[in-house]
């Protein structure tokens, strides 16, 4: 008989992979830097940061990264768009994994 393994489980606990955690920290950092540092609000430096964030979002979040194009719109720099993009990617990924798991389980019925 296999010993039972105790795991910490609570509704507020979110389990993440290292990739998900690293991308979350990266998006939080991009939004934090863009909001806090006023010298990045200058057109040249701010646009370079926007371009770097867009490339990051397209590379990691695929088509969901298109949401990050809202960073180009003037006046929307104060919103945490990169973090919102990550959140939508995370929810989509988890739902897609759940559907795949349910499909595999239905094959065994």
Biopython code that builds the backbone (N, CA, C, O; Angstrom):
import numpy as np
from Bio.PDB.StructureBuilder import StructureBuilder

atoms = [
    (1, "UNK", "N", (0.836, -1.174, 0.000)),
    (1, "UNK", "CA", (0.000, 0.000, 0.000)),
    (1, "UNK", "C", (0.884, 1.242, 0.000)),
    (1, "UNK", "O", (1.835, 1.339, 0.775)),
    (2, "UNK", "N", (0.561, 2.189, -0.877)),
    (2, "UNK", "CA", (1.361, 3.405, -0.983)),
    (2, "UNK", "C", (1.007, 4.357, 0.148)),
    (2, "UNK", "O", (-0.164, 4.481, 0.505)),
    (3, "UNK", "N", (2.005, 5.033, 0.720)),
    (3, "UNK", "CA", (1.696, 6.022, 1.752)),
    (3, "UNK", "C", (0.993, 7.226, 1.130)),
    (3, "UNK", "O", (1.275, 7.614, -0.004)),
    (4, "UNK", "N", (0.105, 7.786, 1.872)),
    (4, "UNK", "CA", (-0.639, 8.946, 1.403)),
    (4, "UNK", "C", (0.217, 10.206, 1.582)),
    (4, "UNK", "O", (0.785, 10.439, 2.649)),
    (5, "UNK", "N", (0.297, 10.993, 0.544)),
    (5, "UNK", "CA", (1.101, 12.209, 0.558)),
    (5, "UNK", "C", (0.195, 13.382, 0.894)),
    (5, "UNK", "O", (-0.839, 13.584, 0.258)),
    (6, "UNK", "N", (0.590, 14.147, 1.890)),
    (6, "UNK", "CA", (-0.169, 15.334, 2.272)),
    (6, "UNK", "C", (0.267, 16.515, 1.396)),
    (6, "UNK", "O", (1.459, 16.780, 1.240)),
    (7, "UNK", "N", (-0.695, 17.198, 0.843)),
    (7, "UNK", "CA", (-0.392, 18.404, 0.077)),
    (7, "UNK", "C", (-1.169, 19.563, 0.656)),
    (7, "UNK", "O", (-2.249, 19.397, 1.222)),
    (8, "UNK", "N", (-0.603, 20.720, 0.502)),
    (8, "UNK", "CA", (-1.263, 21.931, 0.948)),
    (8, "UNK", "C", (-2.259, 22.351, -0.123)),
    (8, "UNK", "O", (-1.878, 22.600, -1.267)),
    (9, "UNK", "N", (-3.503, 22.428, 0.237)),
    (9, "UNK", "CA", (-4.523, 22.788, -0.729)),
    (9, "UNK", "C", (-5.489, 23.766, -0.081)),
    (9, "UNK", "O", (-6.070, 23.485, 0.967)),
    (10, "UNK", "N", (-5.648, 24.891, -0.706)),
    (10, "UNK", "CA", (-6.565, 25.914, -0.224)),
    (10, "UNK", "C", (-7.084, 26.680, -1.434)),
    (10, "UNK", "O", (-6.405, 26.748, -2.458)),
    (11, "UNK", "N", (-8.271, 27.255, -1.332)),
    (11, "UNK", "CA", (-8.804, 28.001, -2.481)),
    (11, "UNK", "C", (-7.939, 29.192, -2.886)),
    (11, "UNK", "O", (-7.932, 29.569, -4.058)),
    (12, "UNK", "N", (-7.228, 29.777, -1.967)),
    (12, "UNK", "CA", (-6.425, 30.954, -2.277)),
    (12, "UNK", "C", (-5.053, 30.587, -2.813)),
    (12, "UNK", "O", (-4.324, 31.453, -3.295)),
    (13, "UNK", "N", (-4.698, 29.324, -2.734)),
    (13, "UNK", "CA", (-3.379, 28.894, -3.166)),
    (13, "UNK", "C", (-3.378, 28.636, -4.664)),
    (13, "UNK", "O", (-4.206, 27.879, -5.170)),
    (14, "UNK", "N", (-2.471, 29.247, -5.353)),
    (14, "UNK", "CA", (-2.354, 29.065, -6.795)),
    (14, "UNK", "C", (-1.040, 28.355, -7.060)),
    (14, "UNK", "O", (0.028, 28.822, -6.665)),
    (15, "UNK", "N", (-1.135, 27.237, -7.724)),
    (15, "UNK", "CA", (0.080, 26.498, -8.075)),
    (15, "UNK", "C", (0.544, 26.960, -9.442)),
    (15, "UNK", "O", (-0.229, 26.999, -10.400)),
    (16, "UNK", "N", (1.826, 27.311, -9.516)),
    (16, "UNK", "CA", (2.388, 27.804, -10.770)),
    (16, "UNK", "C", (3.653, 27.036, -11.096)),
    (16, "UNK", "O", (4.366, 26.565, -10.211)),
    (17, "UNK", "N", (3.914, 26.921, -12.391)),
    (17, "UNK", "CA", (5.182, 26.366, -12.825)),
    (17, "UNK", "C", (6.226, 27.483, -12.781)),
    (17, "UNK", "O", (5.893, 28.656, -12.612)),
    (18, "UNK", "N", (7.472, 27.103, -12.933)),
    (18, "UNK", "CA", (8.539, 28.108, -12.917)),
    (18, "UNK", "C", (8.403, 29.077, -14.075)),
    (18, "UNK", "O", (8.664, 30.269, -13.919)),
    (19, "UNK", "N", (7.997, 28.580, -15.239)),
    (19, "UNK", "CA", (7.816, 29.459, -16.397)),
    (19, "UNK", "C", (6.723, 30.492, -16.131)),
    (19, "UNK", "O", (6.879, 31.666, -16.466)),
    (20, "UNK", "N", (5.628, 30.055, -15.532)),
    (20, "UNK", "CA", (4.545, 30.984, -15.220)),
    (20, "UNK", "C", (4.989, 32.027, -14.197)),
    (20, "UNK", "O", (4.648, 33.204, -14.314)),
    (21, "UNK", "N", (5.749, 31.592, -13.200)),
    (21, "UNK", "CA", (6.220, 32.525, -12.176)),
    (21, "UNK", "C", (7.217, 33.526, -12.751)),
    (21, "UNK", "O", (7.155, 34.714, -12.436)),
    (22, "UNK", "N", (8.125, 33.059, -13.580)),
    (22, "UNK", "CA", (9.126, 33.957, -14.172)),
    (22, "UNK", "C", (8.459, 34.970, -15.105)),
    (22, "UNK", "O", (8.824, 36.145, -15.106)),
    (23, "UNK", "N", (7.487, 34.520, -15.894)),
    (23, "UNK", "CA", (6.812, 35.464, -16.783)),
    (23, "UNK", "C", (5.972, 36.459, -15.991)),
    (23, "UNK", "O", (5.863, 37.621, -16.381)),
    (24, "UNK", "N", (5.377, 36.018, -14.881)),
    (24, "UNK", "CA", (4.623, 36.957, -14.032)),
    (24, "UNK", "C", (5.551, 38.013, -13.450)),
    (24, "UNK", "O", (5.227, 39.201, -13.466)),
    (25, "UNK", "N", (6.684, 37.598, -12.944)),
    (25, "UNK", "CA", (7.641, 38.555, -12.373)),
    (25, "UNK", "C", (8.133, 39.519, -13.454)),
    (25, "UNK", "O", (8.303, 40.711, -13.196)),
    (26, "UNK", "N", (8.361, 39.003, -14.660)),
    (26, "UNK", "CA", (8.817, 39.864, -15.758)),
    (26, "UNK", "C", (7.767, 40.901, -16.134)),
    (26, "UNK", "O", (8.093, 42.069, -16.345)),
    (27, "UNK", "N", (6.516, 40.482, -16.219)),
    (27, "UNK", "CA", (5.469, 41.438, -16.579)),
    (27, "UNK", "C", (5.241, 42.455, -15.461)),
    (27, "UNK", "O", (5.014, 43.634, -15.731)),
    (28, "UNK", "N", (5.301, 42.003, -14.211)),
    (28, "UNK", "CA", (5.187, 42.954, -13.100)),
    (28, "UNK", "C", (6.331, 43.960, -13.128)),
    (28, "UNK", "O", (6.124, 45.147, -12.878)),
    (29, "UNK", "N", (7.535, 43.487, -13.430)),
    (29, "UNK", "CA", (8.689, 44.381, -13.501)),
    (29, "UNK", "C", (8.513, 45.401, -14.629)),
    (29, "UNK", "O", (8.784, 46.586, -14.437)),
    (30, "UNK", "N", (8.063, 44.950, -15.802)),
    (30, "UNK", "CA", (7.865, 45.877, -16.917)),
    (30, "UNK", "C", (6.832, 46.945, -16.571)),
    (30, "UNK", "O", (7.043, 48.125, -16.849)),
    (31, "UNK", "N", (5.723, 46.538, -15.968)),
    (31, "UNK", "CA", (4.699, 47.515, -15.586)),
    (31, "UNK", "C", (5.191, 48.441, -14.487)),
    (31, "UNK", "O", (4.899, 49.637, -14.512)),
    (32, "UNK", "N", (5.933, 47.911, -13.524)),
    (32, "UNK", "CA", (6.452, 48.714, -12.421)),
    (32, "UNK", "C", (7.431, 49.762, -12.930)),
    (32, "UNK", "O", (7.344, 50.932, -12.556)),
    (33, "UNK", "N", (8.351, 49.351, -13.772)),
    (33, "UNK", "CA", (9.350, 50.287, -14.300)),
    (33, "UNK", "C", (8.677, 51.367, -15.131)),
    (33, "UNK", "O", (9.032, 52.542, -15.038)),
    (34, "UNK", "N", (7.716, 50.971, -15.933)),
    (34, "UNK", "CA", (7.047, 51.948, -16.787)),
    (34, "UNK", "C", (6.210, 52.947, -15.988)),
    (34, "UNK", "O", (6.041, 54.091, -16.411)),
    (35, "UNK", "N", (5.697, 52.530, -14.857)),
    (35, "UNK", "CA", (4.849, 53.406, -14.055)),
    (35, "UNK", "C", (5.665, 54.289, -13.112)),
    (35, "UNK", "O", (5.355, 55.468, -12.942)),
    (36, "UNK", "N", (6.691, 53.732, -12.508)),
    (36, "UNK", "CA", (7.415, 54.425, -11.448)),
    (36, "UNK", "C", (8.459, 55.406, -11.979)),
    (36, "UNK", "O", (8.554, 56.530, -11.486)),
    (37, "UNK", "N", (9.217, 55.005, -12.948)),
    (37, "UNK", "CA", (10.311, 55.861, -13.393)),
    (37, "UNK", "C", (9.822, 56.918, -14.376)),
    (37, "UNK", "O", (9.486, 56.597, -15.516)),
    (38, "UNK", "N", (9.779, 58.174, -13.943)),
    (38, "UNK", "CA", (9.234, 59.214, -14.827)),
    (38, "UNK", "C", (10.111, 59.494, -16.047)),
    (38, "UNK", "O", (9.602, 59.961, -17.066)),
    (39, "UNK", "N", (11.408, 59.222, -15.970)),
    (39, "UNK", "CA", (12.240, 59.492, -17.140)),
    (39, "UNK", "C", (11.924, 58.521, -18.281)),
    (39, "UNK", "O", (12.303, 58.770, -19.425)),
    (40, "UNK", "N", (11.231, 57.414, -17.977)),
    (40, "UNK", "CA", (10.844, 56.499, -19.041)),
    (40, "UNK", "C", (9.611, 56.994, -19.790)),
    (40, "UNK", "O", (9.218, 56.414, -20.802)),
    (41, "UNK", "N", (9.017, 58.045, -19.301)),
    (41, "UNK", "CA", (7.860, 58.603, -19.983)),
    (41, "UNK", "C", (8.279, 59.473, -21.170)),
    (41, "UNK", "O", (7.427, 59.914, -21.942)),
    (42, "UNK", "N", (9.567, 59.719, -21.320)),
    (42, "UNK", "CA", (10.029, 60.442, -22.496)),
    (42, "UNK", "C", (9.789, 59.570, -23.714)),
    (42, "UNK", "O", (9.830, 58.343, -23.615)),
    (43, "UNK", "N", (9.543, 60.175, -24.840)),
    (43, "UNK", "CA", (9.150, 59.382, -26.015)),
    (43, "UNK", "C", (10.146, 58.299, -26.423)),
    (43, "UNK", "O", (9.730, 57.172, -26.692)),
    (44, "UNK", "N", (11.414, 58.588, -26.477)),
    (44, "UNK", "CA", (12.370, 57.606, -26.989)),
    (44, "UNK", "C", (12.549, 56.434, -26.037)),
    (44, "UNK", "O", (12.438, 55.281, -26.455)),
    (45, "UNK", "N", (12.823, 56.705, -24.765)),
    (45, "UNK", "CA", (13.073, 55.623, -23.808)),
    (45, "UNK", "C", (11.799, 54.845, -23.526)),
    (45, "UNK", "O", (11.842, 53.619, -23.415)),
    (46, "UNK", "N", (10.677, 55.520, -23.408)),
    (46, "UNK", "CA", (9.403, 54.849, -23.176)),
    (46, "UNK", "C", (9.007, 53.951, -24.333)),
    (46, "UNK", "O", (8.455, 52.870, -24.125)),
    (47, "UNK", "N", (9.287, 54.395, -25.561)),
    (47, "UNK", "CA", (8.966, 53.579, -26.725)),
    (47, "UNK", "C", (9.855, 52.349, -26.818)),
    (47, "UNK", "O", (9.404, 51.288, -27.248)),
    (48, "UNK", "N", (11.102, 52.484, -26.422)),
    (48, "UNK", "CA", (12.008, 51.327, -26.412)),
    (48, "UNK", "C", (11.508, 50.293, -25.402)),
    (48, "UNK", "O", (11.514, 49.095, -25.686)),
    (49, "UNK", "N", (11.080, 50.748, -24.231)),
    (49, "UNK", "CA", (10.538, 49.830, -23.226)),
    (49, "UNK", "C", (9.236, 49.189, -23.720)),
    (49, "UNK", "O", (9.012, 47.998, -23.505)),
    (50, "UNK", "N", (8.389, 49.967, -24.374)),
    (50, "UNK", "CA", (7.160, 49.405, -24.942)),
    (50, "UNK", "C", (7.479, 48.332, -25.979)),
    (50, "UNK", "O", (6.833, 47.285, -26.007)),
    (51, "UNK", "N", (8.457, 48.586, -26.818)),
    (51, "UNK", "CA", (8.849, 47.619, -27.841)),
    (51, "UNK", "C", (9.401, 46.346, -27.199)),
    (51, "UNK", "O", (9.090, 45.241, -27.644)),
    (52, "UNK", "N", (10.213, 46.496, -26.161)),
    (52, "UNK", "CA", (10.753, 45.324, -25.459)),
    (52, "UNK", "C", (9.624, 44.519, -24.817)),
    (52, "UNK", "O", (9.637, 43.289, -24.862)),
    (53, "UNK", "N", (8.659, 45.197, -24.227)),
    (53, "UNK", "CA", (7.523, 44.512, -23.627)),
    (53, "UNK", "C", (6.667, 43.804, -24.659)),
    (53, "UNK", "O", (6.183, 42.700, -24.410)),
    (54, "UNK", "N", (6.474, 44.420, -25.810)),
    (54, "UNK", "CA", (5.693, 43.791, -26.875)),
    (54, "UNK", "C", (6.382, 42.537, -27.394)),
    (54, "UNK", "O", (5.735, 41.514, -27.613)),
    (55, "UNK", "N", (7.688, 42.615, -27.589)),
    (55, "UNK", "CA", (8.443, 41.450, -28.051)),
    (55, "UNK", "C", (8.364, 40.330, -27.021)),
    (55, "UNK", "O", (8.189, 39.164, -27.377)),
    (56, "UNK", "N", (8.492, 40.684, -25.740)),
    (56, "UNK", "CA", (8.378, 39.687, -24.672)),
    (56, "UNK", "C", (7.006, 39.037, -24.685)),
    (56, "UNK", "O", (6.910, 37.813, -24.589)),
    (57, "UNK", "N", (5.945, 39.818, -24.801)),
    (57, "UNK", "CA", (4.584, 39.273, -24.788)),
    (57, "UNK", "C", (4.318, 38.390, -26.001)),
    (57, "UNK", "O", (3.694, 37.336, -25.877)),
    (58, "UNK", "N", (4.784, 38.810, -27.164)),
    (58, "UNK", "CA", (4.585, 37.980, -28.352)),
    (58, "UNK", "C", (5.372, 36.678, -28.253)),
    (58, "UNK", "O", (4.895, 35.629, -28.686)),
    (59, "UNK", "N", (6.570, 36.740, -27.688)),
    (59, "UNK", "CA", (7.415, 35.549, -27.593)),
    (59, "UNK", "C", (6.846, 34.524, -26.610)),
    (59, "UNK", "O", (6.891, 33.325, -26.883)),
    (60, "UNK", "N", (6.324, 34.968, -25.496)),
    (60, "UNK", "CA", (5.871, 34.038, -24.471)),
    (60, "UNK", "C", (4.386, 33.728, -24.529)),
    (60, "UNK", "O", (3.989, 32.608, -24.207)),
    (61, "UNK", "N", (3.555, 34.674, -24.925)),
    (61, "UNK", "CA", (2.110, 34.485, -24.833)),
    (61, "UNK", "C", (1.437, 34.256, -26.175)),
    (61, "UNK", "O", (0.211, 34.165, -26.240)),
    (62, "UNK", "N", (2.218, 34.161, -27.253)),
    (62, "UNK", "CA", (1.704, 33.907, -28.599)),
    (62, "UNK", "C", (0.642, 34.931, -28.984)),
    (62, "UNK", "O", (0.874, 36.133, -28.850)),
    (63, "UNK", "N", (-0.498, 34.488, -29.453)),
    (63, "UNK", "CA", (-1.522, 35.412, -29.955)),
    (63, "UNK", "C", (-2.167, 36.229, -28.848)),
    (63, "UNK", "O", (-2.715, 37.298, -29.120)),
    (64, "UNK", "N", (-2.118, 35.764, -27.624)),
    (64, "UNK", "CA", (-2.682, 36.538, -26.517)),
    (64, "UNK", "C", (-1.831, 37.794, -26.286)),
    (64, "UNK", "O", (-2.315, 38.776, -25.722)),
    (65, "UNK", "N", (-0.584, 37.764, -26.714)),
    (65, "UNK", "CA", (0.295, 38.918, -26.593)),
    (65, "UNK", "C", (-0.173, 40.129, -27.389)),
    (65, "UNK", "O", (0.334, 41.234, -27.193)),
    (66, "UNK", "N", (-1.134, 39.933, -28.283)),
    (66, "UNK", "CA", (-1.682, 41.067, -29.043)),
    (66, "UNK", "C", (-2.354, 42.087, -28.130)),
    (66, "UNK", "O", (-2.479, 43.257, -28.489)),
    (67, "UNK", "N", (-2.783, 41.648, -26.961)),
    (67, "UNK", "CA", (-3.397, 42.573, -26.004)),
    (67, "UNK", "C", (-2.394, 43.638, -25.590)),
    (67, "UNK", "O", (-2.773, 44.768, -25.281)),
    (68, "UNK", "N", (-1.126, 43.283, -25.583)),
    (68, "UNK", "CA", (-0.086, 44.222, -25.183)),
    (68, "UNK", "C", (0.061, 45.373, -26.172)),
    (68, "UNK", "O", (0.739, 46.355, -25.869)),
    (69, "UNK", "N", (-0.550, 45.277, -27.332)),
    (69, "UNK", "CA", (-0.512, 46.391, -28.287)),
    (69, "UNK", "C", (-1.192, 47.633, -27.736)),
    (69, "UNK", "O", (-1.006, 48.730, -28.263)),
    (70, "UNK", "N", (-1.974, 47.468, -26.686)),
    (70, "UNK", "CA", (-2.604, 48.629, -26.056)),
    (70, "UNK", "C", (-1.567, 49.562, -25.423)),
    (70, "UNK", "O", (-1.873, 50.721, -25.143)),
    (71, "UNK", "N", (-0.359, 49.078, -25.197)),
    (71, "UNK", "CA", (0.703, 49.922, -24.654)),
    (71, "UNK", "C", (1.073, 51.044, -25.619)),
    (71, "UNK", "O", (1.578, 52.084, -25.196)),
    (72, "UNK", "N", (0.832, 50.846, -26.885)),
    (72, "UNK", "CA", (1.179, 51.856, -27.892)),
    (72, "UNK", "C", (0.225, 53.040, -27.828)),
    (72, "UNK", "O", (0.598, 54.155, -28.193)),
    (73, "UNK", "N", (-1.004, 52.810, -27.367)),
    (73, "UNK", "CA", (-2.007, 53.868, -27.299)),
    (73, "UNK", "C", (-1.584, 54.904, -26.259)),
    (73, "UNK", "O", (-1.325, 54.546, -25.110)),
    (74, "UNK", "N", (-1.511, 56.170, -26.637)),
    (74, "UNK", "CA", (-1.106, 57.202, -25.677)),
    (74, "UNK", "C", (-2.106, 57.310, -24.518)),
    (74, "UNK", "O", (-3.320, 57.273, -24.719)),
    (75, "UNK", "N", (-1.574, 57.441, -23.323)),
    (75, "UNK", "CA", (-2.402, 57.606, -22.141)),
    (75, "UNK", "C", (-2.712, 56.315, -21.411)),
    (75, "UNK", "O", (-3.174, 56.349, -20.271)),
    (76, "UNK", "N", (-2.467, 55.180, -22.040)),
    (76, "UNK", "CA", (-2.744, 53.903, -21.387)),
    (76, "UNK", "C", (-1.515, 53.317, -20.696)),
    (76, "UNK", "O", (-1.542, 52.174, -20.239)),
    (77, "UNK", "N", (-0.456, 54.088, -20.622)),
    (77, "UNK", "CA", (0.766, 53.595, -19.979)),
    (77, "UNK", "C", (0.595, 53.404, -18.481)),
    (77, "UNK", "O", (1.373, 52.673, -17.868)),
    (78, "UNK", "N", (-0.382, 54.030, -17.884)),
    (78, "UNK", "CA", (-0.562, 53.912, -16.441)),
    (78, "UNK", "C", (-1.253, 52.601, -16.064)),
    (78, "UNK", "O", (-1.222, 52.202, -14.900)),
    (79, "UNK", "N", (-1.873, 51.932, -17.029)),
    (79, "UNK", "CA", (-2.529, 50.655, -16.753)),
    (79, "UNK", "C", (-1.516, 49.515, -16.807)),
    (79, "UNK", "O", (-0.600, 49.555, -17.628)),
    (80, "UNK", "N", (-1.656, 48.503, -15.957)),
    (80, "UNK", "CA", (-0.727, 47.360, -15.987)),
    (80, "UNK", "C", (-1.107, 46.381, -17.108)),
    (80, "UNK", "O", (-1.600, 45.285, -16.842)),
    (81, "UNK", "N", (-0.878, 46.779, -18.331)),
    (81, "UNK", "CA", (-1.331, 45.993, -19.477)),
    (81, "UNK", "C", (-0.536, 44.702, -19.624)),
    (81, "UNK", "O", (-1.106, 43.672, -19.985)),
    (82, "UNK", "N", (0.761, 44.733, -19.353)),
    (82, "UNK", "CA", (1.562, 43.511, -19.459)),
    (82, "UNK", "C", (1.102, 42.477, -18.437)),
    (82, "UNK", "O", (1.022, 41.289, -18.751)),
    (83, "UNK", "N", (0.804, 42.913, -17.235)),
    (83, "UNK", "CA", (0.333, 41.990, -16.203)),
    (83, "UNK", "C", (-1.065, 41.476, -16.547)),
    (83, "UNK", "O", (-1.362, 40.309, -16.294)),
    (84, "UNK", "N", (-1.915, 42.306, -17.106)),
    (84, "UNK", "CA", (-3.240, 41.853, -17.544)),
    (84, "UNK", "C", (-3.110, 40.824, -18.670)),
    (84, "UNK", "O", (-3.875, 39.862, -18.734)),
    (85, "UNK", "N", (-2.139, 41.034, -19.550)),
    (85, "UNK", "CA", (-1.886, 40.065, -20.609)),
    (85, "UNK", "C", (-1.458, 38.737, -20.012)),
    (85, "UNK", "O", (-1.914, 37.682, -20.454)),
    (86, "UNK", "N", (-0.591, 38.775, -19.016)),
    (86, "UNK", "CA", (-0.161, 37.546, -18.351)),
    (86, "UNK", "C", (-1.359, 36.843, -17.705)),
    (86, "UNK", "O", (-1.499, 35.625, -17.816)),
    (87, "UNK", "N", (-2.214, 37.604, -17.036)),
    (87, "UNK", "CA", (-3.363, 37.021, -16.355)),
    (87, "UNK", "C", (-4.303, 36.335, -17.345)),
    (87, "UNK", "O", (-4.775, 35.229, -17.083)),
    (88, "UNK", "N", (-4.573, 36.972, -18.465)),
    (88, "UNK", "CA", (-5.424, 36.353, -19.481)),
    (88, "UNK", "C", (-4.770, 35.108, -20.065)),
    (88, "UNK", "O", (-5.453, 34.116, -20.320)),
    (89, "UNK", "N", (-3.454, 35.145, -20.280)),
    (89, "UNK", "CA", (-2.725, 33.981, -20.774)),
    (89, "UNK", "C", (-2.787, 32.842, -19.767)),
    (89, "UNK", "O", (-2.981, 31.688, -20.152)),
    (90, "UNK", "N", (-2.627, 33.146, -18.494)),
    (90, "UNK", "CA", (-2.642, 32.133, -17.440)),
    (90, "UNK", "C", (-4.012, 31.467, -17.346)),
    (90, "UNK", "O", (-4.098, 30.242, -17.260)),
    (91, "UNK", "N", (-5.082, 32.258, -17.361)),
    (91, "UNK", "CA", (-6.433, 31.699, -17.281)),
    (91, "UNK", "C", (-6.722, 30.843, -18.517)),
    (91, "UNK", "O", (-7.271, 29.748, -18.398)),
    (92, "UNK", "N", (-6.359, 31.335, -19.689)),
    (92, "UNK", "CA", (-6.574, 30.581, -20.920)),
    (92, "UNK", "C", (-5.807, 29.264, -20.896)),
    (92, "UNK", "O", (-6.337, 28.221, -21.281)),
    (93, "UNK", "N", (-4.558, 29.316, -20.443)),
    (93, "UNK", "CA", (-3.711, 28.117, -20.396)),
    (93, "UNK", "C", (-4.300, 27.086, -19.447)),
    (93, "UNK", "O", (-4.373, 25.904, -19.782)),
    (94, "UNK", "N", (-4.723, 27.526, -18.263)),
    (94, "UNK", "CA", (-5.299, 26.596, -17.281)),
    (94, "UNK", "C", (-6.598, 25.979, -17.797)),
    (94, "UNK", "O", (-6.826, 24.784, -17.605)),
    (95, "UNK", "N", (-7.434, 26.756, -18.434)),
    (95, "UNK", "CA", (-8.692, 26.217, -18.976)),
    (95, "UNK", "C", (-8.420, 25.243, -20.109)),
    (95, "UNK", "O", (-9.080, 24.209, -20.212)),
    (96, "UNK", "N", (-7.460, 25.563, -20.954)),
    (96, "UNK", "CA", (-7.109, 24.661, -22.051)),
    (96, "UNK", "C", (-6.565, 23.344, -21.506)),
    (96, "UNK", "O", (-6.909, 22.278, -22.018)),
    (97, "UNK", "N", (-5.721, 23.401, -20.474)),
    (97, "UNK", "CA", (-5.202, 22.176, -19.857)),
    (97, "UNK", "C", (-6.324, 21.356, -19.241)),
    (97, "UNK", "O", (-6.297, 20.127, -19.310)),
    (98, "UNK", "N", (-7.302, 22.007, -18.643)),
    (98, "UNK", "CA", (-8.428, 21.305, -18.041)),
    (98, "UNK", "C", (-9.268, 20.611, -19.118)),
    (98, "UNK", "O", (-9.703, 19.477, -18.918)),
    (99, "UNK", "N", (-9.499, 21.261, -20.237)),
    (99, "UNK", "CA", (-10.271, 20.653, -21.330)),
    (99, "UNK", "C", (-9.519, 19.448, -21.887)),
    (99, "UNK", "O", (-10.130, 18.415, -22.162)),
    (100, "UNK", "N", (-8.218, 19.562, -22.055)),
    (100, "UNK", "CA", (-7.422, 18.442, -22.566)),
    (100, "UNK", "C", (-7.491, 17.266, -21.600)),
    (100, "UNK", "O", (-7.640, 16.120, -22.025)),
    (101, "UNK", "N", (-7.384, 17.544, -20.308)),
    (101, "UNK", "CA", (-7.469, 16.489, -19.299)),
    (101, "UNK", "C", (-8.841, 15.822, -19.308)),
    (101, "UNK", "O", (-8.938, 14.598, -19.223)),
    (102, "UNK", "N", (-9.898, 16.622, -19.409)),
    (102, "UNK", "CA", (-11.240, 16.052, -19.475)),
    (102, "UNK", "C", (-11.442, 15.196, -20.725)),
    (102, "UNK", "O", (-12.110, 14.163, -20.668)),
    (103, "UNK", "N", (-10.876, 15.616, -21.839)),
    (103, "UNK", "CA", (-10.967, 14.813, -23.068)),
    (103, "UNK", "C", (-10.262, 13.474, -22.906)),
    (103, "UNK", "O", (-10.774, 12.444, -23.343)),
    (104, "UNK", "N", (-9.090, 13.484, -22.281)),
    (104, "UNK", "CA", (-8.363, 12.235, -22.033)),
    (104, "UNK", "C", (-9.142, 11.336, -21.083)),
    (104, "UNK", "O", (-9.187, 10.121, -21.274)),
    (105, "UNK", "N", (-9.753, 11.922, -20.065)),
    (105, "UNK", "CA", (-10.532, 11.121, -19.134)),
    (105, "UNK", "C", (-11.783, 10.549, -19.787)),
    (105, "UNK", "O", (-12.186, 9.427, -19.481)),
    (106, "UNK", "N", (-12.398, 11.312, -20.682)),
    (106, "UNK", "CA", (-13.582, 10.814, -21.391)),
    (106, "UNK", "C", (-13.241, 9.657, -22.326)),
    (106, "UNK", "O", (-14.094, 8.806, -22.577)),
    (107, "UNK", "N", (-12.033, 9.607, -22.839)),
    (107, "UNK", "CA", (-11.623, 8.488, -23.689)),
    (107, "UNK", "C", (-11.576, 7.185, -22.908)),
    (107, "UNK", "O", (-11.766, 6.110, -23.477)),
    (108, "UNK", "N", (-11.326, 7.275, -21.620)),
    (108, "UNK", "CA", (-11.217, 6.076, -20.789)),
    (108, "UNK", "C", (-12.567, 5.577, -20.295)),
    (108, "UNK", "O", (-12.651, 4.493, -19.719)),
    (109, "UNK", "N", (-13.610, 6.342, -20.509)),
    (109, "UNK", "CA", (-14.947, 5.911, -20.050)),
    (109, "UNK", "C", (-15.510, 4.828, -20.926)),
    (109, "UNK", "O", (-16.620, 4.353, -20.684)),
]
sb = StructureBuilder()
sb.init_structure("model")
sb.init_model(0)
sb.init_chain("A")
sb.init_seg("    ")
for serial, (resi, resn, name, xyz) in enumerate(atoms, 1):
    if name == "N":
        sb.init_residue(resn, " ", resi, " ")
    sb.init_atom(name, np.array(xyz, "f"), 0.0, 1.0, " ", f" {name:<3s}", serial, name[0])
structure = sb.get_structure()
